[in-house]
Amino acid sequence: MLRSMTGYGTAEGVVRGRKLVVDFKAVNHRYFNFFSKLPNNLAILETSIQALAKAHLSRGQVSVFASWDKRGGQGASAELNFDTAKALYADLVKLKGELGLGGEVSLSHLLSCPSLFAQNEVGAEPEELWEDAKPIFESALKDLDAFRLREGADLEADLRVKLSTLMELAAKIEEKRPLIVSEQKERLQRRIGELVPEVIVDSTSAERLALEIALFADKADVNEELVRLKSHADKFLEMLASQNPIGRKIDFLIQEMNREVNTIGSKTPDAESSAIVVEMKSELERVREQVQNVE
């Protein structure tokens, strides 16, 4: 099933008595690019977290944000920093005197300073810490993957509609193909007659010229381009059902389809066919823009 490169996932759990909150965010990127913002006591796990994310996502700008919930968890505790409290009280008393303020410095003033309290650090070796934290990061990545699958389903539906529209336009060109060849042939005959009427001096010259015109008209036929375009479209639909990341492959396929449409445009001299080709290019560009979101 198709996966979007854009998504968000979150999870939380308890690690060594403290509640850990993990958020993953993924956006479009040509390659796999990893960014992390972790608490100091989890920074040592960055390499392990990156490897875990890489196992779940093949490419994209992947960001992970982890933090300790200050509301704590099972067994979480906080300690009062007495030295900081004493220094803060002295500074507040001094400030009150310098500013000529009334009243007394109370305990409520001190408690409003968050730096007075420090939650206990998580004490564990990196391997033990990762063993406890890994399930939370995995859960957040699974949540992210579920998000990307939902987005991917919407992307797939939209791509199928756009591809269908493109091939309907190609069918219109197919209907006009005999007329396109005929118009190219007549155009060339008229042009040759205007430039070098003296060339046709006998039946042999006329037959040779007619053969050359026929060969040129054959080269001006868009049948081969339409056949290849349909083949690419069929391959596109086949790849949409793949369980593997296909973003880069279908991006290349879009380039090939664009090449065929451009060639068709160069071979269609009439205004109506040219207008259809313009619509095909526009629809293909819309497909290309959506493909940039596919993993």
N, C-alpha and C positions, 0 to 999 in steps of 0.2 A: 504494500500500500504506500501511496505517496506521502512523503513527510515534508512539512514546511521547515525552513531554517529558522523561522521566527516562533518564539514561544516563551512561556514562563512556567516555572515549577517551584513549589515550596514544600517544606517539611520541617518538623521539629521533633525533638526527643531529648532525653536526659542522658548526659555524659558525666560520669563521676559526680552525680548529685546536682548537676547544674543543667538548666534547660538550654538547649542549643537550637537556634532558628537558622535554617539554611534556605537561601533563595537562589535559583538559577535563572538566568535570562539569556536568550539566544536571539541574534539578529543576523541578517545576511552578511556573508563574507565569502570571498572566493576560496579561501583556505581555512583551515582550523586555526583559530586565534583565541588564546585563553587569557582571561583577566580574573584576578581574585582580590577580594578585600576581606581579610580574616582577622580575628582577634590575635593579639601577639602570641598568646599561648597555643594557637592553632597554626601559626605561620609555618611551623616545621612540617605540616602535613600538605603543603601546597603541591608538591610534586605528585603525591599519591592522589590528591583530588583531581589534578589535571589529567593523570593517566586514566582515572575512572571516567571522567567526562569524555575523554578521547575514545574510550571504548563504546560510548553511547552515541556520539555524534561524529560524523566523518568530516564535516566542515561547518563554518559559521563563526561569528564572533560570540564566544561563550563567556559569560561573566557569572561569577559566584560570589555571593555576599553571605557571610556567616556572622552571627552575633550571639552573645549570651543574653538571654532574657533576664532583665534585672529583677523580675518578679520571682526569679529563682526556679527551683525544681525540688525534687526530693532531697532533703538534707542540705540544701543550699544555706549558707550563712554569711553574715557580713560582720566585720570588725570595725570598732570605732578607733580612729587614729587620734590618740590623746595629744600627741605632740602638735599635730596640725590644729586641733581644737584650741589648745592653749595659745598658739601663735595667732590664730584668727581672732580670738577674744581680745588679745592685747592690741592687735591692729585696729579692731573696731572701737575699742575704748579711746585709743589715740586719735582716730579719725573723728570721733564724736567731739572730743575736746577741741581739735583744730577748727572744726566747722561750727562750734558753739551750739551743738544740738542738745536738746533736753532729753530726759528719759534715761533709762538704764539699758545696757546691753543684756538681752535675755537669752535663755536657752533656745527659744524659737528662732532667733536670728542665726544662731550657730547651726541649727538643724537644717536650715535652708541651703546650706552649702553641701553639695553632693560629695565633695572631695574628702569629707570627714569620714566617710565609710568606704571600705574596700572589701569587695567580695573575695572570698578565699580563692586562690588560684587552683586550677585543676592540676593535681599532682599525679603524674603518670609518665611512664616511658612512651616515646613516640609510637612504638608498635602497639602498646596497650591502648593508647589514646585513639589511634586509628581504628583499632578493632571495635571500640565503642562508638566512634563517630561515623564510621563508614556506612552503616545501615541508614543513617539519617540523610547523608549525601546521596546514597542510592535511591532512597525514597523520593527525594526532591527531583532527581534526574528522571525517575519514572513518571512523576507528575508532569515534568517538562515534556517528556516523550508523548504522553497522552494529549497534551495541548497541541503538539506539533502534528500528531495524527489527525486531530479534528481540523486543524488548519489545512492539512494536506488533502483531506477529503473535499473540502471546499475548493481548493486549488484544482484538484483533478476534475471536478465537475465543470468548473469554469473553462479549463483548458479543452475539455472535450467539446464544449459548446463552440468555442472559438475555432477549433480545428474543423468542426463540421461546417461552420460558416465559410471558412477558407476554401474547403473542398467544393462547396456549393458554387462559389465564385469560379473555381477552376472548371467546374462542369459547364458553366456558361461560355468560357473560353473554348472548351472542347466542342460545343455546339457550333461555334462560329469558326472553327478551324478550317473547314473547306473554303469559306468565304475569305479568310485571311490569306490562304495560299493563293487563291484566285486574284485577290487584290494586289498582292505582291507581284504576281506574274504580269498583270496588266500594267502596273506601275513601272516595272522594269522595261516592258515593251514600249511604253509611251516615252519613257526617258531616252531609250536608245534611238527611237525614231526621231526625237527632237535633236539629238546630238550628232548622230552619224547616219543620216538616211542614205548616204551614198554607199554604205557598206553592203547593203543588200542589192547586189548587181545581178545575181543569178539564183537559180533554185538551190544549188549546193550551199551557197552562202546563207540563204534563208533557212535551210534545214539545220545547218550548223548553229546558227544564231538561235533557232527555236530550241535546239538541244541544250544550249548553254542557259537559256532562260528557264527551261524545265529543271535543270540541275540547280540553278539558283533558287527557284521556287521551292524545290525539295529541301534545300538547306534552310529556307525561311519557315518551314513547317515547325509548329510548336509541339508536335506529337511526342517527341522524345522527352522534352521538358515536362510535359503533363504526366507522362508515365513515371518519370523519376519522382516528381512531386507526390504522386499518389503512393509510390513505394515508400517514400520518406514518411508520409502521413500514417501509413499502415504500421511502419516500424515505431513511430511515435506512440500510437495506441497500444502496441504490444509492450513497450517499455513502461507505460503507465501502470501496468499490472505487476511489475517487478517488485520483489520484496527488498531489493538492494537500492542504495542511493543511486539516483540516475540524473541528478541535476546537470552535471558536466556533460554527460552523453547527449541529453536532449538539447542542451545549449549548442553543441556542435551540430546536431541535426537541424536545428533552426537555421544555422548559418548556411547549410546545404540547401534547405528549402528556399531561403532568401535568394540564393544564387540562381535557382531555377526560375523563380518569379521575375527576377531582373532580366534574365534572358528572354523570357516570354514577352516582357514589356518591350524589349528592343526589337522584337520580331512582329509586333502588332502595330500596323500603320494607321488603322482607323480610330477615330475618336472614341467610339463606344467601347471597343476592346481595351483601349488605353485607360479609360475610366474604370473598367473592371479590374485591371491590373493595379491601379492606384488603391482600390479598395482591398485587394489581396495583400498589398504591402502594408497597409494600415492594420489589417487584422493580424498579419504575421508579426508586426511590431508589438501588438498587444499580447500576443502569445509569448514573445521573447521577454517582455517585461515581467510576466507572471512566472516564467521559467526561472528567473533570477531568484525567486523565493523558494525554489525546490532544492532540497538537500541532494 
